[in-house]
């Protein structure tokens, strides 16, 4: 069973529907016991970092998430769920989970640059990661975000995307993978990424 972490952020049902389409058993939950017993964990979300962290802490999910990662359970962050696993965010000056060293930054105020970054964009792959197996290198993915992850370690960056600046759009370290785009809204390439995650053992 895949646990979809419910920390009162939006977009959980879209992830659930995508997994249902793939015929994968999943459950939206804020239960520490269910999350600990899950074979895989997805940490999705949309919204603001500060409020998300308040919910995570109030639901006592912060340590559960860290324990899950430490035990080697395959873990996927999506959008806000990607940003929250870093140390801190410029959004709300939020202290985050610190699973991956780094900081979340806002897109710069640049003439002609639309913020939020919204719509389809491509990935520049930096590593051959199992979650990207079988996906055309030119495939588009759907983005909606004003902030982006900046991991401190170059080796944690699995893919980049350009929107005014070149930013990390996929993080990968051990059993943790996280994407700034929304695979559940990205058609066939996104479904293939989720299918790959459902088969992934957490290795490189």
QUISULNOR-V825196 format. One record per backbone hydrogen bond with DSSP energy under -0.5 kcal/mol. NH is the residue of the N-H (numbers start at 1). CO is the residue of the C=O. E is the energy in kcal/mol with one decimal. If there is no record, write none. Layout:
nh=<NH;NH>
co=<CO;CO>
e=<E;E>
This chain:
nh=<2;3;3;4;4;5;5;6;7;10;15;16;17;18;19;20;21;22;23;24;27;29;29;32;35;36;37;38;38;39;40;41;42;43;44;52;53;54;55;56;57;58;59;60;61;62;65;66;67;68;69;70;71;72;73;74;75;76;77;78;79;79;80;81;82;83;84;85;86;87;88;89;90;92;93;94;94;96;96;97;98;99;100;103;104;105;107;110;113;114;117;118;119;121;123;124;125;126;127;129;132;133;135;139;141;142;143;145;148;149;150;152;153;154;156;157;158;158;159;160;161;163;163;165;167;167;168;169;170;171;172;173;176;177;178;179;180;181;182;183;185;186;189;190;191;192;193;194;195;196;197;198;199;199;200;200>
co=<25;1;40;2;27;3;42;29;5;46;11;12;13;14;15;16;17;18;20;19;2;4;27;30;31;32;33;34;35;1;1;74;3;76;42;48;49;50;51;52;53;54;55;57;56;56;61;62;63;64;65;66;67;69;68;39;175;41;177;43;179;181;45;78;79;79;80;82;83;102;102;94;104;90;90;89;91;87;94;84;86;85;85;150;88;148;146;108;110;112;145;116;143;141;139;160;123;158;158;127;129;130;132;136;121;182;119;117;105;168;103;101;101;152;153;154;156;170;170;124;167;161;165;163;161;165;149;159;159;178;156;176;173;75;171;77;169;169;142;181;182;183;186;186;187;188;189;190;191;192;193;194;195;196;196;197>
e=<-2.1;-0.5;-2.4;-0.5;-2.8;-0.7;-2.6;-2.7;-0.9;-1.0;-1.3;-2.2;-2.8;-1.9;-2.2;-2.5;-2.3;-1.2;-1.4;-2.6;-2.1;-2.5;-0.5;-0.6;-2.4;-2.5;-1.4;-0.8;-0.8;-2.0;-1.2;-2.2;-2.9;-3.3;-0.6;-2.2;-2.6;-2.0;-2.1;-2.5;-2.5;-2.5;-2.2;-1.4;-2.9;-0.7;-2.5;-1.9;-2.7;-2.3;-2.2;-2.6;-1.8;-1.7;-1.7;-0.6;-2.6;-2.4;-2.2;-2.0;-2.6;-0.6;-1.9;-2.7;-1.6;-1.6;-2.5;-0.6;-1.7;-1.5;-1.0;-2.4;-2.4;-0.6;-0.8;-0.7;-1.4;-2.9;-0.5;-2.6;-2.5;-1.5;-2.6;-1.9;-2.1;-2.6;-2.4;-1.1;-2.4;-0.6;-2.9;-0.8;-2.6;-2.1;-0.6;-3.2;-0.7;-2.9;-1.4;-1.1;-2.1;-1.4;-1.7;-2.3;-3.0;-0.5;-3.0;-1.7;-2.9;-0.5;-1.9;-2.6;-0.6;-0.6;-2.0;-1.5;-0.6;-3.0;-1.5;-2.2;-2.5;-0.5;-2.7;-2.0;-3.1;-0.7;-0.8;-2.0;-1.6;-3.0;-2.4;-2.8;-2.3;-2.6;-2.4;-2.7;-2.4;-0.6;-3.1;-0.7;-1.5;-1.6;-0.6;-1.1;-2.4;-2.5;-2.0;-2.3;-2.7;-2.7;-2.2;-2.1;-0.8;-0.8;-1.0;-0.6>
